[in-house]
């Protein structure tokens, strides 16, 4: 899936004298063989440069605890003992991780319309009117395109009301990023249970904000921008998959949220995200970056992409908690010890 996405999003190829000739379109690749979820990070990823984690553990713990309490609507950590519902959710996740069940099969696959649109965008001579007609057949894409176009006019008093006008305003590169984002966005059924309805939109918005910020911050860290974008979009996919199990076990009642449950849930859903990234043949750098989140001991080092992902995840959570009034805006203690460009990254997450 990674190579397919990258080939479509990379845009038109340059002339042969400037770059190697474009790779011919390949036939659809067969589905990759199941990979054990507990496999170690590929050796190729281990040769990447290692740096210190960008966020002190004390800050990760403070903001992480506040984030979990807000997500699960608990005034405190809810104790350190697992209740029966929490134990059952974790048991279900453990079963997925230890079985041959495909984690990727639990994630919404790309709609057929998305590849068609991305293919059209590879051509410099794409027809704006034809593209607009295609986009107009998907209500989710229409809303996303109009919203993005109007954000460009924010504060001017002008308003975009047609898809064709929005397509012209956004341009090719903006549409590529927008359509890729929509392709990964989960469908939230209005008849879903408590946890899917409440948490899935929050987790997706967080991932989307982090993806945009990570892509903008990638070059300064020597990280491939597209890899940073995809890693951030994928970081919460394991937890999003787990929400269904949480609703099935609790029957729609908010029974989850102990400190012990949060810790084990974060560990297992991170492993599920890593497994899904492997199944989709994402690069070793992306797999390693996902695997590194929350799994490092004090004094350990991590990859540049893992460091960027940790920073955007932390600042993204902080930004949301400030917006919700859970944490105080401008508290210098929450930015202490972060990299110099953290302020810029925090601004990108607005």
C-alpha positions as CSV (number, residue, x, y, z in Angstrom):
1,X,0.0,0.0,0.0
2,X,2.8,2.4,0.8
3,X,4.5,2.2,-2.6
4,X,1.0,2.5,-4.3
5,X,0.2,5.6,-2.3
6,X,3.6,7.2,-2.9
7,X,3.5,6.5,-6.6
8,X,0.1,8.2,-6.9
9,X,0.9,11.2,-4.7
10,X,4.3,11.9,-6.1
11,X,2.8,13.7,-9.1
12,X,4.0,13.7,-12.7
13,X,7.5,12.5,-13.5
14,X,10.2,14.9,-14.7
15,X,11.8,14.6,-18.2
16,X,14.1,11.7,-18.7
17,X,17.3,13.9,-18.9
18,X,16.5,15.3,-15.4
19,X,15.4,12.2,-13.7
20,X,15.3,8.5,-14.3
21,X,12.3,7.5,-16.5
22,X,9.1,6.9,-14.6
23,X,8.3,3.4,-13.5
24,X,5.6,1.8,-15.6
25,X,2.3,1.2,-13.8
26,X,2.5,-2.2,-12.2
27,X,-0.3,-4.7,-11.9
28,X,-1.9,-4.8,-8.4
29,X,0.4,-6.6,-6.0
30,X,-0.9,-9.6,-4.2
31,X,-1.8,-9.1,-0.5
32,X,1.4,-9.5,1.6
33,X,1.7,-12.7,3.7
34,X,0.6,-12.3,7.3
35,X,3.4,-11.0,9.5
36,X,3.5,-12.0,13.2
37,X,2.4,-9.0,15.2
38,X,5.2,-9.4,17.8
39,X,8.0,-9.5,15.3
40,X,11.0,-7.2,16.1
41,X,11.7,-4.0,14.2
42,X,13.4,-4.9,10.9
43,X,17.2,-4.8,11.0
44,X,17.3,-2.2,8.2
45,X,15.7,0.3,10.5
46,X,18.3,-0.2,13.2
47,X,21.0,1.6,11.1
48,X,19.1,4.9,11.1
49,X,20.6,7.7,13.2
50,X,19.7,7.7,16.9
51,X,18.9,10.8,19.0
52,X,17.6,11.6,22.4
53,X,13.8,11.7,22.9
54,X,12.5,15.3,22.4
55,X,10.1,15.3,25.3
56,X,11.1,14.7,29.0
57,X,9.4,11.6,30.5
58,X,7.9,13.8,33.2
59,X,6.0,15.9,30.6
60,X,4.9,12.8,28.7
61,X,3.5,11.4,31.9
62,X,1.7,14.6,33.0
63,X,0.1,15.4,29.7
64,X,-0.6,11.7,29.0
65,X,-2.5,11.3,32.2
66,X,-4.5,14.4,31.6
67,X,-5.2,13.3,28.0
68,X,-6.5,9.8,29.1
69,X,-8.6,11.3,31.9
70,X,-10.2,13.7,29.5
71,X,-10.7,11.0,26.7
72,X,-12.4,8.6,29.1
73,X,-14.2,11.3,31.1
74,X,-12.6,10.3,34.4
75,X,-11.8,12.8,37.1
76,X,-8.9,10.7,38.2
77,X,-6.9,7.7,37.1
78,X,-9.8,5.4,38.4
79,X,-7.5,3.2,40.4
80,X,-4.7,0.8,39.5
81,X,-6.8,-2.4,39.4
82,X,-8.4,-3.7,36.2
83,X,-12.1,-4.2,36.3
84,X,-13.7,-7.2,34.5
85,X,-14.6,-5.1,31.4
86,X,-11.1,-3.7,31.1
87,X,-9.5,-7.1,31.5
88,X,-11.8,-8.5,28.7
89,X,-10.9,-5.6,26.3
90,X,-7.2,-6.3,26.8
91,X,-7.7,-10.0,26.4
92,X,-9.4,-9.4,23.1
93,X,-6.5,-7.2,21.9
94,X,-4.0,-9.8,23.0
95,X,-5.9,-12.4,21.0
96,X,-5.7,-10.2,17.9
97,X,-1.9,-9.6,18.4
98,X,-1.1,-13.3,19.0
99,X,-3.2,-14.8,16.2
100,X,-2.8,-14.8,12.4
101,X,-5.8,-12.4,12.1
102,X,-4.9,-9.5,9.9
103,X,-4.9,-6.2,11.8
104,X,-5.2,-4.3,8.5
105,X,-8.4,-6.2,7.8
106,X,-10.0,-4.5,10.8
107,X,-9.3,-1.0,9.2
108,X,-11.5,0.6,6.6
109,X,-9.9,0.0,3.2
110,X,-9.5,2.8,0.7
111,X,-12.6,3.7,-1.2
112,X,-12.5,3.0,-4.9
113,X,-12.9,6.7,-5.7
114,X,-9.7,7.7,-4.0
115,X,-7.2,5.9,-6.4
116,X,-9.2,7.3,-9.3
117,X,-8.8,10.9,-8.0
118,X,-5.1,10.5,-7.1
119,X,-4.4,9.0,-10.6
120,X,-6.0,12.1,-12.2
121,X,-3.9,14.4,-10.1
122,X,-0.7,12.9,-11.5
123,X,-1.2,14.7,-14.8
124,X,-0.2,18.4,-15.1
125,X,-3.1,18.8,-17.6
126,X,-5.8,17.5,-15.3
127,X,-9.3,18.9,-16.0
128,X,-10.6,21.0,-13.0
129,X,-14.2,20.6,-14.2
130,X,-13.8,16.8,-14.6
131,X,-12.1,16.5,-11.2
132,X,-14.9,18.5,-9.7
133,X,-17.6,16.2,-11.1
134,X,-15.8,13.2,-9.6
135,X,-15.3,14.8,-6.2
136,X,-19.0,15.8,-6.2
137,X,-20.0,12.2,-6.1
138,X,-18.6,11.8,-2.6
139,X,-20.2,13.9,0.1
140,X,-17.3,13.5,2.5
141,X,-14.8,14.8,-0.2
142,X,-17.1,17.7,-1.1
143,X,-17.2,18.8,2.6
144,X,-13.5,18.5,3.0
145,X,-12.6,20.4,-0.2
146,X,-15.0,23.3,0.5
147,X,-13.8,23.5,4.1
148,X,-10.1,23.6,3.0
149,X,-10.8,26.2,0.3
150,X,-12.7,28.5,2.7
151,X,-9.8,28.2,5.3
152,X,-7.6,29.9,2.6
153,X,-10.1,32.8,2.6
154,X,-10.5,33.0,6.3
155,X,-10.7,36.6,7.5
156,X,-11.3,38.1,4.0
157,X,-15.1,37.9,4.0
158,X,-15.0,35.8,0.8
159,X,-16.7,32.4,0.7
160,X,-16.2,29.4,-1.6
161,X,-19.5,27.8,-2.5
162,X,-18.7,25.5,-5.5
163,X,-16.5,22.4,-5.7
164,X,-14.9,23.6,-9.0
165,X,-14.0,27.0,-7.4
166,X,-12.5,25.1,-4.5
167,X,-10.4,22.8,-6.7
168,X,-8.9,25.7,-8.6
169,X,-8.1,27.5,-5.3
170,X,-6.5,24.5,-3.5
171,X,-4.4,23.3,-6.5
172,X,-2.8,19.9,-7.2
173,X,-0.5,19.5,-4.2
174,X,-3.2,20.6,-1.8
175,X,-5.6,18.1,-3.3
176,X,-3.1,15.3,-3.1
177,X,-2.6,15.8,0.6
178,X,-6.4,16.3,1.2
179,X,-7.5,13.2,-0.7
180,X,-4.8,11.0,1.0
181,X,-6.1,12.3,4.4
182,X,-9.7,11.5,3.5
183,X,-8.7,8.0,2.3
184,X,-7.4,7.2,5.8
185,X,-10.2,8.9,7.7
186,X,-12.4,6.4,9.5
187,X,-16.2,6.2,8.9
188,X,-18.0,6.8,12.2
189,X,-21.4,5.1,12.3
190,X,-24.0,7.1,14.0
191,X,-25.2,3.9,15.6
192,X,-21.8,3.1,17.1
193,X,-21.3,2.6,20.8
194,X,-20.1,5.2,23.3
195,X,-16.4,4.9,22.8
196,X,-16.5,4.9,19.0
197,X,-18.8,7.9,18.9
198,X,-16.8,9.9,21.4
199,X,-13.2,8.9,20.9
200,X,-12.9,8.1,17.1
201,X,-13.4,11.7,15.9
202,X,-11.1,13.0,18.6
203,X,-8.3,10.5,17.7
204,X,-8.7,11.3,14.0
205,X,-8.5,15.0,14.4
206,X,-5.4,14.6,16.6
207,X,-3.8,12.4,13.9
208,X,-4.7,14.8,11.1
209,X,-3.2,17.8,13.0
210,X,0.0,15.9,13.8
211,X,0.3,14.7,10.2
212,X,0.2,18.3,8.8
213,X,2.6,19.5,11.4
214,X,5.0,16.6,11.0
215,X,5.1,17.1,7.2
216,X,6.0,20.7,7.6
217,X,8.7,20.0,10.3
218,X,10.2,17.0,8.5
219,X,12.8,18.7,6.2
220,X,14.6,20.4,9.1
221,X,15.1,17.0,10.7
222,X,16.3,15.2,7.6
223,X,13.1,13.2,7.6
224,X,11.1,12.2,4.4
225,X,8.0,14.5,4.5
226,X,5.7,11.8,3.1
227,X,6.9,9.2,5.7
228,X,6.3,11.7,8.5
229,X,2.8,12.5,7.1
230,X,1.8,8.8,6.9
231,X,3.4,7.9,10.3
232,X,1.4,10.6,12.1
233,X,-1.9,9.6,10.3
234,X,-1.3,5.9,11.3
235,X,-0.3,6.5,14.9
236,X,-3.8,6.1,16.4
237,X,-5.1,3.4,14.1
238,X,-4.5,0.6,16.6
239,X,-6.5,2.5,19.3
240,X,-9.2,3.3,16.8
241,X,-9.6,-0.4,15.9
242,X,-9.8,-1.2,19.6
243,X,-12.7,1.1,20.2
244,X,-15.1,-1.4,18.6
245,X,-14.0,-4.1,21.1
246,X,-14.4,-1.6,23.9
247,X,-18.0,-0.9,22.8
248,X,-18.8,-4.6,22.4
249,X,-17.5,-5.5,25.9
250,X,-19.1,-2.5,27.8
251,X,-22.4,-2.5,25.9
252,X,-22.3,1.2,25.5
253,X,-21.6,1.9,29.2
254,X,-18.5,4.1,30.1
255,X,-16.9,1.4,32.3
256,X,-13.2,1.9,31.3
257,X,-10.5,4.2,32.4
258,X,-8.2,3.0,35.2
259,X,-4.5,3.9,35.1
260,X,-3.5,0.3,34.6
261,X,-5.9,0.0,31.7
262,X,-4.5,3.1,30.0
263,X,-1.0,1.8,30.3
264,X,-1.7,-1.6,28.9
265,X,-4.1,-0.3,26.2
266,X,-1.4,2.1,24.9
267,X,1.1,-0.7,24.8
268,X,-1.1,-3.1,22.9
269,X,-2.7,-0.7,20.5
270,X,0.8,0.7,19.6
271,X,1.8,-2.9,18.7
272,X,-1.3,-3.2,16.6
273,X,-0.4,0.0,14.7
274,X,3.1,-1.4,14.1
275,X,1.6,-4.7,12.8
276,X,-0.7,-2.9,10.4
277,X,2.1,-0.7,9.1
278,X,4.1,-3.8,8.3
279,X,1.2,-5.4,6.6
280,X,0.8,-2.3,4.4
281,X,4.5,-2.5,3.5
282,X,5.3,0.9,5.0
283,X,9.1,1.7,5.1
284,X,11.1,0.4,8.0
285,X,11.6,4.0,9.2
286,X,7.9,4.4,9.6
287,X,7.5,1.0,11.4
288,X,10.3,1.8,13.8
289,X,9.0,5.3,14.5
290,X,5.6,3.9,15.5
291,X,7.2,1.1,17.5
292,X,9.3,3.7,19.5
293,X,6.3,5.7,20.8
294,X,6.1,5.2,24.5
295,X,8.3,2.2,24.5
296,X,11.6,3.7,25.4
297,X,13.4,3.6,28.7
298,X,15.0,6.6,30.3
299,X,18.3,7.4,28.5
300,X,17.4,5.5,25.4
301,X,17.7,6.9,21.9
302,X,15.3,6.9,19.0
303,X,15.2,7.6,15.2
304,X,14.7,11.1,13.8
305,X,11.2,10.2,12.5
306,X,10.3,8.6,15.9
307,X,11.5,11.8,17.6
308,X,9.4,14.0,15.3
309,X,6.4,11.8,15.9
310,X,6.8,11.9,19.6
311,X,7.1,15.7,19.6
312,X,4.0,16.3,17.4
313,X,2.0,13.8,19.4
314,X,2.8,15.5,22.7
315,X,2.2,19.0,21.4
316,X,-0.9,17.9,19.6
317,X,-2.4,16.5,22.9
318,X,-1.3,19.6,24.7
319,X,-2.9,21.8,22.1
320,X,-6.3,20.0,22.4
321,X,-6.2,19.9,26.2
322,X,-5.5,23.7,26.3
323,X,-8.4,24.3,23.8
324,X,-10.7,22.2,26.0
325,X,-9.7,24.1,29.2
326,X,-8.1,21.1,30.8
327,X,-4.6,22.6,30.9
328,X,-3.6,26.3,31.2
329,X,-2.5,28.0,28.0
330,X,1.1,29.4,28.2
331,X,2.2,27.3,31.1
332,X,6.0,27.4,30.7
333,X,6.4,24.1,32.6
334,X,4.7,22.2,29.8
335,X,7.2,23.4,27.2
336,X,10.3,23.0,29.4
337,X,13.1,20.9,27.9
338,X,11.5,20.7,24.5
339,X,13.5,21.4,21.2
340,X,13.9,25.1,20.1
341,X,11.4,24.8,17.3
342,X,8.6,23.4,19.5
343,X,6.9,26.7,19.4
344,X,6.7,26.6,15.6
345,X,5.4,23.1,15.8
346,X,2.8,24.0,18.4
347,X,1.5,26.8,16.2
348,X,1.1,24.4,13.2
349,X,-1.1,22.3,15.4
350,X,-3.8,25.0,15.8
